[in-house]
Each structure stands twice: as structure tokens, then as C-alpha cells.
């Protein structure tokens, strides 16, 4: 469901976290995007642990399960619990002619980009994001430090509405 830029700029019904009050949360489906991405990342380690477990069990060096069970437990924890925590720590706002993106649960980053500093804007979808109907809005500014700010976890329509609203603001500033 697409929302207007005014609705996206309105305060959220529920704050994302105590550190992100006043910010809108990214779409709930983004937690699934994170989870699937983490699963794809963790899978080679689980397979490697299975191979190592098989080799050590055949040679009698270790008890069966000594390697694979802890690796599976850690992988399950990472895949089940961490994506939800990461998703809850993303928030954004587009008020006061600036884009504010806050993220992080261990190391917190709160980035503010004034619309007049934006050079160009991208809306992108990777295969996992496309699977869940989500997109990322990427804002490019001048400079080298923090010159690219990415806001993932938006619906494609919402990302395009934000991009178009920022583009219109930039065009008005240039005139």
C-alpha cells in the first residue's frame, strides 16, 4: 500500500525505540529480508561445520555433535533473534526539508541530510528485497564522509514517492 509524502513525514503511531522517538519505522517485511540475508550468510559456516564434524567423527577425534551442535545453536540464534532486533532499530523522517535516518542497535548512527545537499537519488531493489516487495532509497551528497545514505525497508511505491518529493524540492531550490 502506497502512502503520500505527507503521511510518511507525520510522526509514527509507535516509536521504533527509545533512541528513535519521532521516527517512522521501516516496513515489517524488512525483518524477513534481513533474516533471509543472514541465513544465506550463515549457511556456508553450517555446511563447513557439518563437513568438519563428519571428518572428525570418522577418524574418532571427537564425539558426534561436538562441532555441529554449537554451530547450529549459534546459527539459529543469529537467524531467529538478531534480524528482529536490527529491524526495530531502523527509523526515518523526512521533515523540515531534510532526511533523517537512524540505525543500529549496538553502535547507533543518526544521519541527517538536508535536501539542498542532495546530488542524486536512487531507488534500488535486490532479489531478496524484490521477493518481499521492498526497495532501498539511496541519497548521494557531495563530499566523501557519509556521502551515501541508504534507507532500506521501504515499499517500492513509498521509496518512489520520497524520491520524487526530494527531487521536486531540489528542483525548486535550483530555480
C-alpha atoms as one frame of an Amber mdcrd trajectory, in Angstrom:
protein
   0.000   0.000   0.000   1.444   3.346  -1.044   1.438   6.366   1.237   1.880
  10.035   0.410   4.970  12.006   1.392   2.878  13.932   3.953   1.834  10.663
   5.616   5.450   9.474   5.670   6.546  12.724   7.298   3.885  12.529  10.015
   5.017  11.241  13.423   4.721   7.471  13.773   1.995   5.893  15.859   4.563
   3.948  17.884   8.221   4.930  18.288  10.745   2.449  16.911  12.731   2.505
  20.150  13.577   4.925  22.914  16.533   6.144  20.836  14.396   6.760  17.749
  11.365   8.628  19.044   9.705  10.683  16.350  10.954   8.455  13.542   8.871
   6.231  11.326   9.810   2.542  11.324  10.772   0.786   8.126   8.371  -1.845
   6.784   7.970  -5.007   8.924   8.840  -7.161   5.897  12.382  -5.796   6.122
  12.942  -8.116   9.109  12.377 -11.035   6.716  14.842  -9.537   4.221  17.465
  -9.312   6.963  16.666 -12.842   8.156  16.998 -14.370   4.682  20.229 -12.477
   4.021  21.670 -13.636   7.350  20.579 -17.214   6.620  22.385 -17.136   3.276
  25.488 -15.792   5.049  25.413 -18.361   7.877  24.680 -21.382   5.681  28.295
 -21.934   4.467  29.500 -21.996   8.093  26.905 -24.637   8.988  27.872 -26.728
   5.955  31.566 -26.335   6.840  30.880 -27.393  10.429  28.983 -30.431   9.103
  31.906 -31.443   6.911  34.392 -30.938   9.757  32.105 -32.900  12.087  31.955
 -35.789   9.620  35.729 -35.884   9.176  36.444 -35.782  12.916  33.748 -38.382
  13.692  35.058 -40.811  11.057  38.596 -40.506  12.406  37.346 -40.800  16.001
  38.889 -37.499  17.102  35.691 -36.073  18.647  32.276 -37.093  19.859  29.478
 -36.685  17.281  27.802 -33.323  17.724  30.773 -31.604  19.360  31.162 -29.164
  16.455  27.835 -29.158  14.627  25.513 -28.715  17.621  27.117 -25.482  18.922
  27.376 -24.079  15.381  23.699 -24.896  14.710  22.657 -23.324  18.023  24.595
 -20.143  17.270  23.263 -20.035  13.701  19.687 -20.475  14.932  20.127 -17.644
  17.437  21.603 -15.355  14.788  18.896 -16.138  12.215  15.903 -16.021  14.584
  16.638 -13.223  17.055  19.138 -10.766  15.606  17.218  -9.722  12.442  14.214
  -8.623  14.520  16.479  -6.534  16.763  18.180  -4.964  13.760  14.846  -4.174
  12.057  13.495  -2.460  15.189  16.484  -0.110  15.226  15.841   1.441  11.791
  13.821   4.646  11.570  13.498   7.642   9.288  11.914  11.050   8.907  11.685
  13.471   6.006  10.503  16.559   7.890  11.974  20.084   7.887  13.488  19.765
   4.392  15.894  17.066   5.492  16.122  13.285   5.517  16.958  11.740   8.874
  17.948   8.066   9.032  18.710   6.381  12.359  20.016   2.843  12.567  21.966
   0.426  14.708  21.411  -1.445  17.933  24.937  -1.776  19.272  26.535   1.201
  17.553  23.893   3.860  16.887  24.119   6.134  13.829  21.775   9.079  13.282
  22.329  10.774   9.905  20.661  13.976   8.748  20.890  15.042   5.098  19.464
  18.462   4.141  17.541  18.215   0.865  19.605  21.071  -0.602  22.788  18.931
  -0.236  21.401  16.010  -2.248  23.009  15.486  -5.653  21.066  12.466  -6.833
  18.705   9.800  -5.514  18.398   6.102  -6.364  15.649   3.586  -5.708  17.041
   0.045  -5.791  15.733  -3.482  -5.304  17.877  -6.558  -4.868  16.459 -10.033
  -5.442  15.685 -10.594  -1.750  14.044  -7.168  -1.402  12.026  -7.780  -4.563
  10.807 -11.086  -3.109   9.215  -9.134  -0.223   8.107  -6.121  -2.308  10.612
  -3.741  -0.706  13.182  -1.284  -2.004  16.010   0.917  -0.749  16.264   4.665
  -1.169  19.860   5.827  -1.612  20.731   9.521  -1.342  24.069  10.786  -2.692
  25.596  14.043  -1.440  28.796  15.936  -2.122  31.850  15.028  -0.086  33.491
  11.806   0.934  32.484  11.099   4.546  28.901   9.786   4.736  28.250  10.943
   1.171  25.925   7.990   0.577  22.946   7.464   2.878  20.813   4.377   2.314
  17.336   3.817   3.717  16.286   0.184   3.193  12.991  -1.436   4.042  10.563
   0.837   2.188   7.857  -0.345  -0.162   8.770   0.393  -3.766   5.927   2.929
  -4.014   6.960   4.717  -0.810  10.586   4.913  -1.953   9.493   6.391  -5.291
   7.192   8.924  -3.572  10.053  10.037  -1.305  12.451  10.224  -4.250  10.023
  12.319  -6.294   9.280  14.666  -3.377  13.009  15.223  -2.762  13.595  15.725
  -6.473  10.858  18.365  -6.625  12.357  20.147  -3.626  15.819  20.091  -5.216
  14.380  21.423  -8.487  12.619  24.300  -6.639  15.857  25.169  -4.813  17.728
  25.335  -8.125  15.258  27.795  -9.671
